[in-house]
Structures are given as C-alpha cells and as structure tokens.
Amino acid sequence: MALASLLILLTAAGYAVLCAVKPFAPCRKCSGTGVRTRRRTVTLCRRCHGDRARLRLGRRLLNDSRTIHAHGTRPHATDRKATPWQ
C-alpha cells in the first residue's frame, strides 16, 4: 500500500515538473501540424487555431490557481490611495 502511494506521488511530481519545464504539448486534433484536411480542403485547426500546440492540463490548473490566489490576497492597484512604499 505504501509503495503504491509512493508511486502515485512520484508520478504526480513528475507530471508537475513536466508542466513546469514544458508547458505546451502538440495538439491532439491535428497531430501538431496546425492544419486539418477535409474533403480536399485545408483549414486551420479549430482546437489550436494553427498554433500547433496546446496548454497542458496541469499547467492550466497551475495558472488558474495562481490567478485565484493573486485576486484573493493582493490589493488591486486602483484601490491604493497611499504611496507604494507605505
């Protein structure tokens, strides 16, 4: 049981490192080409908009959690009436 928990923890840590080092992955819909071929017409991929990459799920979760934390803890610049050094 402890070995399984350790394996799951190491897998999650490895994925977190992968998301930090390489946040983008090839688009699954167009296989990283950026275009789709349908009935002899070539169009931009609707999922990646021709960028050929997508943001990983783990990186998206990290970005959202950082945004939520920033909005919940830091005062907004428009709310400050005093000087920045006080």
N, C-alpha and C positions, 0 to 999 in steps of 0.2 A: 504494500500500500504506500509506504514512504517512497519507494523507488518510482512508482507511477506518478506521485505528486511532484517529485523532483524532476521527472522527465517533462511533465506538463509545464512546470515553472521554467525550465531551461528552453523549451520550445517558445514560450511566450516572450522570454527575454531575447531570444534570437530574432524573433519577428520584430520586436521593438527596436533592436539595433539595426535591422534591415530597413525599417521605415525611417529611421533617423539618417542613415547613410545614403539610401537610395529611395527617395520618397515617391518617385514615379515608376510605373510599370507599363509595359506595352499594352495597348488597347486590345481587349479580347474580341471585340466585334470585328475589327478589320485586321487583326493579327499584327498590328504595329505598322501598317502601310499608310494609313490615313485616308485611303480611298476604298470605296465599295464598288463592285462591278455587278450590275443587274441589267439583264436584257440588252446587252451591248452598250450600255451607258455607264460612264464612270462618274461617280459623285463623291463628294466628301463624306466621310463617316459621320453619322449623326451623333454618335456617342462621344467621340473625342474631337469633333469639329476639325479634323485634319491635322491635329497636333501630334498624332501617333502615340500618345501616352495618356495615362490616366493616373490620378492620385490614388495611392493605396488606401485601403480602408483604415488601417491603423494610423496612418498619417492624418487622415481626415478627422478621426476621433481625437487625436492629439491637438490638432489645430482648433477644433471646436471647444475642447476643454480649456485650452489657453484663452480663447476669446471669452468664454463664460467667466473664467476666473478674473480676467482683466476688467470686465464690465462690472463685476461684483465687488472688487476690492479697491480699485484705484479711483480717485476722484477725477471727474472729467475736467478738461482744460477750461471749458466755458463756465464751470461752477466756481472757479477760484477767483476771489476778489483781491487777495493779498499778493505780494510779490512771490516769485517762485522759491526764494531762499528762506522764507519764514514758515 
